[in-house]
Amino acid sequence: MLVHWIWLAIRNHVSDRLKVELVRHFQDPETIYFADAESYGVVSGISAEGKAALADKNLQEAENILRLCRRKNLNILTFQDAVYPARLKNISDPPLVLYYKGRLPDFDGQPLIGVVGTRKASPYGITVAKRMGYSIAQCG
């Protein structure tokens, strides 16, 4: 089922807010995956391009991401997991899937700073992110 979470998370032309609405309506991404294109109309605001993206049932990219996460020892947290941060769940467009390495902090019990970036960061972006992360950590 994790592959279906990733499949839904990487659908283009569907905002994170609409993906969350789909999960709330259909209960889980696997049901969304197996639904027909007409069923997606129950959530208003999905464009024709979004419906076409949801109709694309190719799991290859999601399976590749899952394999890469396993190879790199990355953990995956889904929107429905009990430890998904309440602070993040309550924003207008929470991500369906979070990728992390190591131990999860107490997201809801302490001040936190999140750094959001791209999967295909430039060398400059990687260097700046490392420097920022180190500097922030040094401040406690």
Secondary structure, DSSP 8 states (H G I E B T S, - for coil): -HHHHHHHHT-TTS-HHHHHHHHHHHSSHHHHHHS-GGGGGGSTT--HHHHHHHH----HHHHHHHHHHHHTT-EEEETTSTTS-HHHHTSSS--SEEEE-S----TTTS--------TT--HHHHHHHHHHHHHHHHT-
